[in-house]
Amino acid sequence: MTQAAPEPAGDAEARDLIIHRVLKAPRSALWRAWTDPELLRQWWCPKPWTTEVKAFDLQPGGAFHTLMRGPDGGISDNPGSFLEVVPQSRLVFTSMLTAGWRPNTPWLGFTAIITMADEGAGSRYTARVMHPDEATRDRHEKMGFFDGWNTVITQLEEFAVSLS
C-alpha cells in the first residue's frame, strides 16, 4: 500500500480565508448565540436576509442545516454537519458532509473553524474557512466572503452583547 506524502502546511493555508477580530461580547454570550438554534437564526446571515434553522444537532457528525431567504426571493440552502464541538471555545462545521458523516456535494465546499477566547473585557474571535482548492477559495472570496462574514460577525457581536 502506498501513502501520499503529507501536504506542506503553507500550501493548505493558502486555501484558507481568515478573519480575526476582538469582539466586545463575552465568550459565554457568543457561545450561547452560536449553540442555541433559536438564537442562531437571529444573527446568522446578513440582514435583511433571514435564516431558518432546518437541523441543528450540536455534536460531531450532527446535522447543521440552515436555509437563508433574501428579500428578493433568493434562497441559499446550506446543509452540512458539525465536525468538532469544544464547549465555550471551538466549533468546526463543514458543507462537505451532512448528518451522520454522509458525503455531500455542495455548491461551495468548505470547512469552517470558529474559535473564541477571552481577551480583555471581550473575546478574540477567529473564523478560518478552509477550501478544497484555490479556485473554490477564490470563488468564495469573490462572492463577498469578507464583507458577508464580517457583517454577520458584527451582527453576532451586537446580538451577544444584548444577551450578556
N, C-alpha and C positions, 0 to 999 in steps of 0.2 A: 504494500500500500504506500502510495506517495502522499506527502503532505505539502501543502502550499507554504511558501515562506511567509512569515508574518509581514503585514503591511507596515511600512515605516510610519510612525506616529504623525510626522509632518504632512504626509500625503493624505491621511484620513482627515486631519484637522482642516485641510484646505477645502473640504466639502461641508464645513460647518458654518452656520450663521449664528452669531453670538451677541446677546445683549446683556450687559452688566449694569445694574442700577442699584442705588441705595434708596429704599422707599421709606416713607415716614411712618408706615404702619408696623405694628409689632408682628413678629413672625407667627405668633399664635393666631392672630386675626387673618393673616394671609393664608395660613394652613386651613383654617375653618372655611374661608371663602373658596378655596380650591377643592375641598373634600366634601362639601355638602352640595349635592346636585341642585337643590333649590336656590342656594346662594350663587353657585357657579353660573347658572343661566342669566343672572342679573348683570354680569360684567364680562362674560366670555368673548363676545365679538364686538367689533367697533359699532357704536350706535350711529345711525338709527336701526341697524340690523338687530334682530332678536335671535335668541337661542332656545331651542327645545332640547332637553337632555333626554335622549331616547333610551340610553342604557348607561349605567354607572355602577360598576362593581369594583370597588377600590381594593384590589388585591392583584398580585401578579397573575396574568392570564385572564383577568376580569375585563369585561366589556367597558369601553369608553367611547360612546357614540353620541355625537351632537349633530343637530340639524340647524343650520343658520338660514334665516329668511331676511331678504332685503326689502326695503320699502317699494322697490320697483318690480317685485315678484321674483327676484333672483333667489336661488336656493343653493346652498353648499352643504352636502351630506357628507359627514365625516365619521365613518365607522373606524374603530381601532380598538386597542387594548392597552391596559396598564402592564408594564414590564417589571417595575420595581416601585415599592412604596416604603419609604423610611419616614415614619411619623415625625412631623414638625420640621423636616429638613430636605427631603428629596422625593420627587415624583418623576417617573420615567414612563412615557407612553409612546405608542407608535401607530402609524396608519398602515404599516406593513403586515400586521396581524390583527385579527379580530378575536372575540372571546374564545377561550379555550385553546389559544395558540394556533387558530386556523389561519392559514396564509390568505393574504388579501392582495389584490392588485389595484391600489388606489390611483386616483388621478394625479396625486402628488405624494410620493413616498418619502417619509421621513420618520425619524425617532427624535423626540424632544426630551431633554433632561432639564428639569426645573429644580433649582436649589435655592434654599433660603437659609440665612444665618443671621444671628443678631449682629447689629452694627450700630453703636451709639444708641440713640433712642429709637432707632428704626431697624431696618433689615436690609442686608445685602441680598439681592435677588438676581439670579442668573438664569437666562433661558439659552440653552445650547440646542440648536436644531441641526441634526446630522442628516445628511442626504446620501443616497447610494452612489451618486456620481456628481461631477462638476456641472453637467448640463442641468440636472434637477435642481441643484443648489442655485445656479444662475437663474433658472426659470422662477424659482420661489422668490429670489431677491427682486427680480424684475416685476413680479406681481405686486410688489409693495410690502415685502416682509418687514422691513424696519419700521415703516410708517404704521402698518397694521398692528404688529406685535407691540410696538411702543404705545400706541393708542390704547390697546387692551391692558397693558401693564399699568398705565396711568389710571384707567377705569378700575382695575383691581386695587390699586393703592387707595384711591378715593373711597371705594366701597369698604375696604378693610379698615380704614380709619374710622368709618362710621360704625363698624362693629365693635371697636375697642372702647 
